[in-house]
Every structure is written in C-alpha cells, then in structure tokens.
Amino acid sequence: MQQIINAIFRNKNALIYLLLLLFAFVFLNNRSYYHQTRLEKLGLKLAGSLWNLQDNTANYFSLQQQNKALLEENRKLRELLTAHPNDTDSISPTLLPGFTYRHARVIKNSFDQARNTLVIDKGARDSIRGEMGIVGPDGIVGIVNETTAHYASALSLLHADVRINAKLKTNDAFGSLYWPGVEANRLLLTNISTINTVAVGDIIVTGGMSDYFPKDIPIGKVVAFKILPSKRYYEIEVMPFTNFTALEHVYILQNNRREELQQLNP
C-alpha cells in the first residue's frame, strides 16, 4: 500500500495533468457543438477498427446463420421476380429513381438505451455522408449521423430524437412515427386523424416526405390503437418488421436528387 502511495506522489504532476485534460475534454464535449462533433468523429475513428475486429471474430462463428438469412432474402426476391417477370418496377416500391443503394455491415449496435446508435463498416471513402437513410432486408433501420474515412455512425430508429414520416398503406393517411423508449419491438404512430380507418394488421410504410427515404418502404404492422381524449387523432402501436436486436447487413440510401429538392425548400 505504501508503495502505491509513494508512486502516486512521485507522479502527481502527471496525474494532475491527465485529470485536468480529461476535465477539459468533458467540458468541451458538453459545452461546444463543434468540439462535440470533432470528439465524436475521433472516437468513431479510434473505436471503429476495434469494433470491426470484434465483429469479424463474431461473424466467423455465425456464418451459417448469416448465410441462411441471405438465402431467405434471395428467396423473397426470386418470388417477386417470378410474380413480375416483365415489370421490375413492381418488384419493390423502394427501388425508386433517384436513390442509390450501398451495402454495409453493422459492426456495433445498441437497442437498450434511450438514444440507440449503430456503427457500419462504410464511410466517407465509400461516398457515405450524414443524413442518409439506412434500411435492412425487412424495413427501415435509421439515419447516418457521423462519418470517418472508413466508418459511419447512425441514429437507430430506436432513438429518442428520431421521427419518421410514415403512413397507413391501406389509405395513405400520414403521421409521425417514433420510438417511445420502452420495448425494441414497439413503435408509436401519431397524428393520424380519426376520419381515417385503422385496423389491427394494417401495414405501415414510409410516407416519402423526407430526404432520407423514398415512399412505401415497409416499417411494420399495427398491433393496437386507441383514440386520444381529444377524439381527433389515433395513437397507433406498431411492431416493426426489422429486428433491431439482430442487425447484420444493411443498405445506405443516397438520394441523388436531394440538392435539387433542397433548392425548393423555403
């Protein structure tokens, strides 16, 4: 014990310096948006390689499961091709003109926090930038937030600050979709007027009124709903198609017409 105390006294100047440096970083991160952004990018760059190595090791032992998932996705695509052999536009409403799809692998993912994020193995060198939408084989996943050369972090749909423009597929009634912060398999759709008909089992898709996602990308299905006390709007409980606890492969959506659309924004 005495040796530890002596070592602390011998190196007290270095320890005080490190504590002050840590305090300065914490202060800048909390008080300055610019420094917060720079520190997030630095952390993403430093941690990305470690997460990638860890994920590669885990993927090595789950190759059989991943292959099954990819085979299932290919099976669904083949079924759609068989049903629409001469009309590729009918295969999926998500394959709209103006969007480029890029494949990426999820190397870190959280789903039990108030503000969940994920990290993918594609970055600025792969033409990935902030505010690009991310989808998976079953539906939407999130929105790109920060990028480094080889990695990108994204806000998951299970994030307290994320709201998505969504609609009922049956009648095109628009509303706002968000995660209430409880279960990873439950979302809420609000601002749907009671003049519209809602039923359990109705499919919820993207509304297409944002730069992130084209319209009609699957999100989930209605599992419950109620009329709010004002009797003007529904509160609709949605079970997402995406399993946020088992994300492996995703696609980043680049809106090639985003700049043109932004010129029209007031």
VOTOR-321212 format. One record per residue (C-alpha): x, y, z; residue number from 1. Coordinates in nm, 4 decimals. Example, Ala and Ser with C-alpha at 12.3 -4.5 7.8 and 13.67 -1.06 7.14 Angstrom:
<sites>
{site {1.2300, -0.4500, 0.7800}, 1}
{site {1.3670, -0.1060, 0.7140}, 2}
</sites>
This chain:
<sites>
{site {0.0000, 0.0000, 0.0000}, 1}
{site {0.2834, 0.2361, 0.0930}, 2}
{site {0.4475, 0.1685, -0.2451}, 3}
{site {0.1286, 0.2695, -0.4249}, 4}
{site {0.1079, 0.5931, -0.2257}, 5}
{site {0.4736, 0.6678, -0.2978}, 6}
{site {0.4177, 0.6038, -0.6698}, 7}
{site {0.1231, 0.8461, -0.6695}, 8}
{site {0.3315, 1.1179, -0.5038}, 9}
{site {0.6197, 1.0621, -0.7472}, 10}
{site {0.3869, 1.1016, -1.0449}, 11}
{site {0.1439, 1.3534, -0.9010}, 12}
{site {0.2189, 1.6179, -1.1644}, 13}
{site {0.1441, 1.3775, -1.4498}, 14}
{site {-0.1732, 1.2576, -1.2778}, 15}
{site {-0.2946, 1.6130, -1.2192}, 16}
{site {-0.2262, 1.6934, -1.5851}, 17}
{site {-0.4235, 1.3908, -1.7036}, 18}
{site {-0.7173, 1.4746, -1.4757}, 19}
{site {-0.7265, 1.8349, -1.5985}, 20}
{site {-0.7013, 1.7146, -1.9595}, 21}
{site {-0.9915, 1.4754, -1.9047}, 22}
{site {-1.1960, 1.7525, -1.7419}, 23}
{site {-1.1247, 1.9818, -2.0373}, 24}
{site {-1.2422, 1.7175, -2.2869}, 25}
{site {-1.5615, 1.6563, -2.0905}, 26}
{site {-1.6276, 2.0301, -2.0643}, 27}
{site {-1.5735, 2.0870, -2.4383}, 28}
{site {-1.7896, 1.7876, -2.5260}, 29}
{site {-2.0786, 1.9194, -2.3174}, 30}
{site {-2.0488, 2.2907, -2.3989}, 31}
{site {-1.9322, 2.3163, -2.7594}, 32}
{site {-2.1202, 2.1587, -3.0517}, 33}
{site {-1.8115, 2.1939, -3.2740}, 34}
{site {-1.5812, 2.0181, -3.0276}, 35}
{site {-1.8506, 1.7603, -2.9526}, 36}
{site {-1.8679, 1.6742, -3.3227}, 37}
{site {-1.4888, 1.6552, -3.3543}, 38}
{site {-1.4583, 1.4351, -3.0471}, 39}
{site {-1.7344, 1.2046, -3.1742}, 40}
{site {-1.5509, 1.1644, -3.5047}, 41}
{site {-1.2229, 1.0956, -3.3242}, 42}
{site {-1.3905, 0.8380, -3.1019}, 43}
{site {-1.5578, 0.6757, -3.4018}, 44}
{site {-1.2259, 0.6542, -3.5862}, 45}
{site {-1.0386, 0.5060, -3.2920}, 46}
{site {-1.3110, 0.2632, -3.1880}, 47}
{site {-1.4202, 0.1637, -3.5382}, 48}
{site {-1.1200, -0.0598, -3.6006}, 49}
{site {-1.1615, -0.2326, -3.2634}, 50}
{site {-1.5344, -0.2896, -3.3198}, 51}
{site {-1.4621, -0.4155, -3.6710}, 52}
{site {-1.2115, -0.6712, -3.5393}, 53}
{site {-1.4543, -0.7822, -3.2709}, 54}
{site {-1.7390, -0.8100, -3.5226}, 55}
{site {-1.5256, -1.0040, -3.7708}, 56}
{site {-1.4484, -1.2583, -3.4989}, 57}
{site {-1.8155, -1.2917, -3.4059}, 58}
{site {-1.9174, -1.3188, -3.7716}, 59}
{site {-1.6732, -1.6035, -3.8271}, 60}
{site {-1.8693, -1.8146, -3.5788}, 61}
{site {-2.2118, -1.7128, -3.7175}, 62}
{site {-2.1526, -1.7580, -4.0906}, 63}
{site {-2.4104, -2.0352, -4.1185}, 64}
{site {-2.6829, -1.8189, -3.9643}, 65}
{site {-2.5933, -1.5217, -4.1866}, 66}
{site {-2.5969, -1.7403, -4.4976}, 67}
{site {-2.9447, -1.8607, -4.4081}, 68}
{site {-3.0637, -1.5008, -4.3748}, 69}
{site {-2.9144, -1.4055, -4.7110}, 70}
{site {-3.0660, -1.7117, -4.8741}, 71}
{site {-3.4060, -1.6162, -4.7346}, 72}
{site {-3.3684, -1.2631, -4.8706}, 73}
{site {-3.2725, -1.4023, -5.2124}, 74}
{site {-3.5722, -1.6377, -5.1993}, 75}
{site {-3.8078, -1.3436, -5.1470}, 76}
{site {-3.6517, -1.1561, -5.4384}, 77}
{site {-3.6854, -1.4595, -5.6638}, 78}
{site {-4.0525, -1.4897, -5.5713}, 79}
{site {-4.1072, -1.1265, -5.6660}, 80}
{site {-3.9211, -1.1743, -5.9941}, 81}
{site {-4.1396, -1.4733, -6.0733}, 82}
{site {-4.4550, -1.2771, -5.9950}, 83}
{site {-4.3453, -0.9778, -6.2071}, 84}
{site {-4.1119, -1.1128, -6.4780}, 85}
{site {-4.1658, -0.8167, -6.7139}, 86}
{site {-4.2157, -0.5348, -6.4678}, 87}
{site {-3.9148, -0.4732, -6.2462}, 88}
{site {-4.0683, -0.1522, -6.1103}, 89}
{site {-4.3387, -0.3634, -5.9474}, 90}
{site {-4.0899, -0.5758, -5.7597}, 91}
{site {-4.0365, -0.3264, -5.4834}, 92}
{site {-4.1672, 0.0263, -5.4391}, 93}
{site {-3.8401, 0.1125, -5.2617}, 94}
{site {-3.6369, 0.0853, -5.5833}, 95}
{site {-3.7313, 0.4320, -5.6979}, 96}
{site {-3.5391, 0.6522, -5.9419}, 97}
{site {-3.3092, 0.8985, -5.7720}, 98}
{site {-3.1782, 0.6673, -5.4990}, 99}
{site {-2.8542, 0.4686, -5.4944}, 100}
{site {-2.8260, 0.1669, -5.2627}, 101}
{site {-2.4936, 0.0738, -5.0953}, 102}
{site {-2.4398, -0.2371, -4.8887}, 103}
{site {-2.2778, -0.2181, -4.5437}, 104}
{site {-2.2269, -0.4407, -4.2433}, 105}
{site {-2.3261, -0.3442, -3.8890}, 106}
{site {-2.0248, -0.3762, -3.6581}, 107}
{site {-2.1778, -0.2221, -3.3448}, 108}
{site {-2.5387, -0.1829, -3.2425}, 109}
{site {-2.7304, -0.0803, -2.9316}, 110}
{site {-3.1017, -0.1263, -2.8634}, 111}
{site {-3.1463, -0.0896, -2.4867}, 112}
{site {-3.0589, 0.2794, -2.4387}, 113}
{site {-3.2705, 0.5942, -2.4668}, 114}
{site {-3.0710, 0.7033, -2.7726}, 115}
{site {-2.9567, 0.3949, -2.9593}, 116}
{site {-2.6979, 0.4074, -3.2364}, 117}
{site {-2.5186, 0.1727, -3.4720}, 118}
{site {-2.1828, 0.1744, -3.6498}, 119}
{site {-2.1349, 0.0443, -4.0059}, 120}
{site {-1.8195, -0.0518, -4.1934}, 121}
{site {-1.8576, 0.2088, -4.4683}, 122}
{site {-1.7539, 0.5745, -4.4519}, 123}
{site {-1.6666, 0.8875, -4.6453}, 124}
{site {-1.4377, 0.6975, -4.8840}, 125}
{site {-1.7416, 0.4915, -4.9831}, 126}
{site {-1.9435, 0.8086, -5.0554}, 127}
{site {-2.1351, 0.7792, -4.7274}, 128}
{site {-2.2279, 1.1066, -4.5629}, 129}
{site {-2.4568, 1.2359, -4.2907}, 130}
{site {-2.8359, 1.2298, -4.3228}, 131}
{site {-2.8534, 0.9258, -4.5492}, 132}
{site {-3.1271, 0.6755, -4.4745}, 133}
{site {-3.0466, 0.3164, -4.3779}, 134}
{site {-3.2702, 0.0166, -4.4480}, 135}
{site {-3.2398, -0.3545, -4.3844}, 136}
{site {-3.3857, -0.6583, -4.5589}, 137}
{site {-3.7146, -0.6150, -4.3697}, 138}
{site {-3.7544, -0.2376, -4.3341}, 139}
{site {-3.6022, 0.0911, -4.2238}, 140}
{site {-3.3195, 0.0961, -3.9686}, 141}
{site {-3.2018, 0.4546, -3.9101}, 142}
{site {-3.0222, 0.7636, -4.0405}, 143}
{site {-2.6475, 0.8254, -4.0844}, 144}
{site {-2.5158, 1.0785, -3.8336}, 145}
{site {-2.1342, 1.0997, -3.8452}, 146}
{site {-1.8695, 0.9593, -4.0800}, 147}
{site {-1.4959, 0.8960, -4.0842}, 148}
{site {-1.2961, 0.7648, -4.3783}, 149}
{site {-1.3931, 0.4002, -4.3246}, 150}
{site {-1.6846, 0.4014, -4.0783}, 151}
{site {-2.0133, 0.5766, -4.0107}, 152}
{site {-2.2341, 0.6050, -3.7043}, 153}
{site {-2.6098, 0.6267, -3.7372}, 154}
{site {-2.9100, 0.7100, -3.5245}, 155}
{site {-3.1228, 0.3990, -3.4909}, 156}
{site {-3.4982, 0.4184, -3.5336}, 157}
{site {-3.4870, 0.3275, -3.1628}, 158}
{site {-3.3584, 0.6766, -3.0791}, 159}
{site {-3.5475, 0.9308, -2.8717}, 160}
{site {-3.4749, 1.2139, -3.1175}, 161}
{site {-3.5718, 1.0333, -3.4406}, 162}
{site {-3.9132, 1.0820, -3.6001}, 163}
{site {-4.0070, 0.9331, -3.9355}, 164}
{site {-4.2797, 1.0415, -4.1750}, 165}
{site {-4.4979, 0.7303, -4.2125}, 166}
{site {-4.8391, 0.6340, -4.3452}, 167}
{site {-5.1005, 0.3618, -4.3480}, 168}
{site {-5.0597, 0.1605, -4.6663}, 169}
{site {-5.4341, 0.0982, -4.6916}, 170}
{site {-5.5445, 0.4625, -4.7189}, 171}
{site {-5.2249, 0.6764, -4.7381}, 172}
{site {-5.3083, 0.8586, -4.4122}, 173}
{site {-4.9871, 1.0316, -4.2960}, 174}
{site {-4.8498, 1.0600, -3.9460}, 175}
{site {-4.5321, 1.0773, -3.7369}, 176}
{site {-4.3579, 0.7589, -3.6229}, 177}
{site {-4.1243, 0.7429, -3.3238}, 178}
{site {-3.9924, 0.5088, -3.0566}, 179}
{site {-4.1487, 0.5662, -2.7117}, 180}
{site {-3.8363, 0.4270, -2.5449}, 181}
{site {-3.9740, 0.1086, -2.3900}, 182}
{site {-3.9507, -0.2091, -2.5987}, 183}
{site {-3.7286, -0.2663, -2.9027}, 184}
{site {-4.0237, -0.4146, -3.0932}, 185}
{site {-4.2774, -0.1387, -3.0351}, 186}
{site {-4.3123, 0.1997, -3.2108}, 187}
{site {-4.5844, 0.4650, -3.1976}, 188}
{site {-4.7561, 0.6328, -3.4916}, 189}
{site {-4.9347, 0.9585, -3.4088}, 190}
{site {-5.1151, 1.2453, -3.5841}, 191}
{site {-5.3380, 1.0092, -3.7842}, 192}
{site {-5.6819, 1.1705, -3.7983}, 193}
{site {-5.9818, 0.9691, -3.6797}, 194}
{site {-6.1561, 1.0350, -4.0119}, 195}
{site {-5.9337, 0.7519, -4.1429}, 196}
{site {-5.9994, 0.3828, -4.0821}, 197}
{site {-5.7405, 0.1854, -3.8850}, 198}
{site {-5.7348, -0.1876, -3.8205}, 199}
{site {-5.5016, -0.4291, -3.6435}, 200}
{site {-5.2743, -0.5836, -3.9037}, 201}
{site {-5.2592, -0.2739, -4.1271}, 202}
{site {-4.9150, -0.2220, -4.2821}, 203}
{site {-4.7173, 0.0945, -4.2058}, 204}
{site {-4.4758, 0.2268, -4.4710}, 205}
{site {-4.2649, 0.5383, -4.5224}, 206}
{site {-4.4517, 0.8431, -4.6452}, 207}
{site {-4.1801, 0.9706, -4.8789}, 208}
{site {-4.1993, 1.3281, -4.7444}, 209}
{site {-3.8351, 1.3399, -4.6336}, 210}
{site {-3.4928, 1.3372, -4.7960}, 211}
{site {-3.3950, 1.0164, -4.6152}, 212}
{site {-3.6302, 0.7516, -4.7523}, 213}
{site {-3.8369, 0.7003, -5.0664}, 214}
{site {-4.2038, 0.6258, -5.0115}, 215}
{site {-4.3555, 0.2857, -4.9373}, 216}
{site {-4.0571, 0.1236, -4.7641}, 217}
{site {-4.2027, -0.1270, -4.5138}, 218}
{site {-4.1818, -0.0286, -4.1475}, 219}
{site {-4.4162, -0.2554, -3.9535}, 220}
{site {-4.7740, -0.3504, -3.8822}, 221}
{site {-5.0448, -0.2206, -3.6486}, 222}
{site {-5.0809, -0.4303, -3.3332}, 223}
{site {-5.3036, -0.1963, -3.1298}, 224}
{site {-5.4554, 0.1511, -3.1444}, 225}
{site {-5.6719, 0.3888, -2.9454}, 226}
{site {-5.8441, 0.7226, -2.9915}, 227}
{site {-5.6880, 1.0036, -2.7890}, 228}
{site {-5.9058, 1.2056, -2.5456}, 229}
{site {-5.9373, 1.4873, -2.7993}, 230}
{site {-6.1158, 1.2337, -3.0263}, 231}
{site {-5.9356, 1.3854, -3.3254}, 232}
{site {-5.6347, 1.1548, -3.3567}, 233}
{site {-5.5298, 0.7950, -3.3071}, 234}
{site {-5.2330, 0.6651, -3.1111}, 235}
{site {-5.1240, 0.3568, -3.3046}, 236}
{site {-4.8888, 0.0895, -3.1716}, 237}
{site {-4.6647, -0.0551, -3.4426}, 238}
{site {-4.4491, -0.3679, -3.4379}, 239}
{site {-4.1505, -0.3048, -3.6708}, 240}
{site {-4.0550, -0.5647, -3.9289}, 241}
{site {-3.6861, -0.5007, -3.8560}, 242}
{site {-3.5404, -0.6960, -3.5657}, 243}
{site {-3.3185, -0.4299, -3.4089}, 244}
{site {-3.1602, -0.6829, -3.1743}, 245}
{site {-3.0107, -0.8828, -3.4658}, 246}
{site {-2.8884, -0.6370, -3.7291}, 247}
{site {-2.6193, -0.7718, -3.9635}, 248}
{site {-2.6464, -0.6375, -4.3185}, 249}
{site {-2.7988, -0.3012, -4.4180}, 250}
{site {-2.8248, -0.0710, -4.7183}, 251}
{site {-2.7458, 0.3004, -4.7207}, 252}
{site {-2.9711, 0.5132, -4.9407}, 253}
{site {-2.8178, 0.8043, -5.1283}, 254}
{site {-3.0803, 1.0494, -5.2521}, 255}
{site {-2.9247, 1.1686, -5.5781}, 256}
{site {-3.1828, 1.4471, -5.6098}, 257}
{site {-3.1508, 1.5820, -5.2586}, 258}
{site {-2.9700, 1.9041, -5.3550}, 259}
{site {-3.2305, 1.9766, -5.6193}, 260}
{site {-3.5128, 1.9235, -5.3675}, 261}
{site {-3.3434, 2.1420, -5.1067}, 262}
{site {-3.3356, 2.4320, -5.3532}, 263}
{site {-3.7149, 2.4373, -5.3356}, 264}
{site {-3.7313, 2.4410, -4.9545}, 265}
{site {-3.8263, 2.7820, -4.8145}, 266}
</sites>
